[in-house]
Amino acid sequence: MIPAAFEYHRPDSVEAAVELMEKFGEQARVVAGGHSLVPMMKMRMTDIGHLVDLQAIGALKGIAVEGGAVTLGALTTQHEIIGHSVLAKVAPILRETALQIADPQVRYMGTIGGNVANGDPGNDMPAGMQCLDAPYLLAGPDGVREVAARDFYEAAYFTARAENEILTAIRFSTPDAGQAYVKQKRKIGDYATAAAAVVLGKKGGVCSSASVAMTNLSDTPVWCEAAGEALAGTDCGAGAANTAVAAMQEAINPQEDNKGPVDFKRHAAATMLRRAIASAWSRA
């Protein structure tokens, strides 16, 4: 289909983009890679009068790994994440996740900012960001504020970002921990039926810290504090994994759809989490 008529804007700074969002209010939307927004526009599922293209804003691009911290510009593509050797060493969960998103054509254009910002519960990157305890940087008329990934998602496609704010970057400390993202899907490039992100610290053969998050099993990504607590202080063996899985099952709320019935999704979620725990522990 053809989108409804709209005005196109291409600002060259974050400040200019924020001014446009403030001026046009609910009629304005930002576009980065466009993989989520453009199909909705074509199907007339969203009414947009002003499209604000961020691609000319150089300040939103790039990956920086300095002093034990990582900063990802919002326009950093999945392809750039996959190809960044330093990032792959300090935060391998991001490369592992990016490789499971859609296909190479999508990854060349799809951005990390778009993946985490639009609130789609099927997007893969939010779970890893929750496990890494990453804050999102949001620029608005009153300046820049930080919102933790664990607090950002409110419901499907509803987030803590205000209409006149733009996500500009993601930051997190580099974890000394084993990391894994394991995903079950119907076919290559599909959204997850169930997926698990796990980050495990290890000291003296015991789990010193643990973080667990799940993808596409509720109307938001689910960071499960209780599942992490079930693993901390253990050897992350079968018993601890079973306790973590039980805690995770209490936190998710899968719905029946074309990916399968609820019981199947819960079974897939348990399998993905056990595999992610084993993989992260082997890398810790």
N, C-alpha and C positions, 0 to 999 in steps of 0.2 A: 504494500500500500504506500501511498504518498502522505508524508506528514502534513498537518495543517500549517498555514502560513505563520512564519515567525521572523523576527529580526535577529540578525547575526552580529555578535560583537566579539572582537579579538583583542583584549587588553594586553599590554606589555608589562604590567606590574601587578603585584598582589593588591596594592592599594587601589588601582584602577578597577580591578575586578570586584573588590568589595564595594566600591562606590556604585558600580552597576547593579550589584545584588541589592544594595540598600535602596537605590532609586526605583527599581522595577518590582521589588518585593516578591510576592508569590508567583508572579508571571515570569520570573527569571529562573534559569537552571544553569549550572556550570556543566561543561562537558570536558572530559579528559580523553580517554581512549574511545569512549562512545559505545562500548559493547552492551551496556545495560540501558542507557538512555535512548539511543537512536532507534532500536527495535520498538520500544514503547511508544516513541513518537510516530513511527510508521504505522503502528496498529491503532493509533488515536487513543491510547490508554492514558495519556497525560496531555494536559492543555498547557502549552508553553508559548508565551508570546515573545520571549527574549532568550536566546541561546548564547551563553557566555563561554567561549572557547578559551581554555587555559594554556594551550600549547605554545604560545609565544612568550610565556613567562619563564625565563631561564632560571629564576630563583627557586622554582618548584622542582627542578631536576637534579639528579645526582645522588650518589651514595658516599657517605663519609664514615670511616671507622677510625676513631681517634681517642686515645686515652681511656680505653675500656668502654667506650660508648659508640653506638651506631645511630646515624641520622639518615633517614630515607626521605628524599624529596617526594612529594605526593605524585609527581608525574613520572617517577621511576617506573620503567616497564618490567613486566615479569621476565622478559628476555634479558634485560640488564641484570636483574637479580640472579638469574641462572648463571650468567657469564662472569660474575664478580668473584674472583678467586679468594680475596680476603674475607668477604662477607660469608662465603661458603665455609670458611674455617671457623669463624666465630659464631655464626648463627646458621648452621646447616639446615635447620628446620625450614627456613625460608626458601632455600633452593629446592629442597625436597617437595615442599608444597607447590611452588611455582611450576615444577615439572608436571604436576598432576592437574593443572588448570587448562581446560579446553584443549587447544592444539597450537602448533607453532605460529600460525597466522594470527591467532588471537593474542598470544603472548608477546608478539612483537609490538602490539599497540596497547594492550590492556595494561593499566597502571595499578600500582599498589594503592594509591589514594582512592581510585574508583572502587577497587575491590573491597576496601575496608569501610568506605564512607557511606555507601548507599543503603546499608541495612538489610541486604538480601541474606536470609539465613542460610542459603545454599552456597554463598561465597566461601572460599577456602581459607583466605589469609586471616580473618578475624580470630580464629581459634588459636593460631600460633601467636598472634599479638597478645591475646589474653594470657597465654602461658608465659610469655616473656615479660608480662606486666608492663607493656609499652603504653606510654601516654601519646595521644594524638594532639597535634598543635592546630588550633583553629583560629584563623584570623577573621576579625569582624570590625565593625565601626569603632569599637572601644579598645581595639588592640588585639593582642594574641593571648589566648588562654589554653590551658592543658586539660584534657579529659582522659582519664584512664580508659584503656580499651575494655576493661572489665565493667566500667560504668557507662559505656557509650551506647549500648544497644538496648532499646526500650521495647520494641515490638517489631514485627516484620515491616521493614522499610521506614521505621521511625527510630530516630537516634537523638542524642543530646545536642547535635549540631543545630544551631538556629538557622532560619531561612537565609539570613544575610551573612552567614559565616562560610568560610572556605577552609577545608582541610589542607594545610600546607606541608606538613611533615609528620613523620613518626620517629620517635626516639626510644631507645632502650639501652640498658647496660648489657655488655656482652656476658652471657652466663657461662660459668665453668660447670657445664652439665651436659649429660647426654640428651639428645633431642630427636624426636621422630614425629612424622605425620603419616598416618596410614588411612587409606581411603578405599571404600567399596563403592563401585558405581556399575551401572548397567552396561556401559560401553565407554570406550576411550572418548574423553572430552566431555562426558556428562557431569552434571552435578552429582554430589555424593548421595548415595542412599544412606550411608553413615560414614563418618570419619572421626578420627581421634588425633589430637595433638597432645604430646606429653613431653615435659622437660623434667629431668631427674638429676639432682646433685648426688654425689657419692663420696663418702669419706670412711675409710677403714672398713670397706665392704658393706657399709650400711647406707641406706638412702638418707641423705642429710636434708634434702628439700625436694618437693614434688609439686608439679602443677599439671592439671588435666583440663582439657576443653574439648567439646564435641561440636561437630558441624552438621547442620540440616536435620536436627532431631527435635527442634522446638521452633518457635517463631523468632528466636534469636540464637546466635551462637551461645553455647552454655559452658561457662567456666565453673567447674565443680570443685569447690574448696574441700568438700568432704572426701572426695576421691583422692585428692592429693594428700590429705591428712591420713588416709588409710595406708598410703605407701611410705610416708615419712617414718624413719626409724626402723624400717624392715629391710630384708634382703631382696625385696621386690619379687619374691617367688610366687608360686601358684596361689598360696593362701592369701597373701597380701593383694594379689591381683584380683582374686575373687571378691575380696572386701571392697576394693576400689570399684569394681564393676557394679556391685550391689548399690553403692552410694551413687554412682553415675545414673543407674536406672531410676533412682528416686528423683533425680534432677531434670531429666529429659521429659519431653511430652510429644512423641512422634504422632503423626496423623496418617491415616491411610490415604494413598494416592496412587498414581501410576507407577511408582517405584516399589510398591508392595504394601501389604497389610501391616498393622502395628506390631504384631508378634514377630514378624520377619525383621522389621526394622530394629526392634529391641535385640534380637539375636545378632544381627549384623553389627550393631553398636557394641555389644559385648565382645564379639570377635575382634573388631577393629581396636578396641581399647587394650585387650590382652596383647595383641600383636605390637601395638605402639609401646606399651610398657616394656615388653621384652626387647624391642629394638633400641629404645632409649637407654635401658639399663646396660645393654651390651656395649653402648658407645660412651657410657659415663666414665 
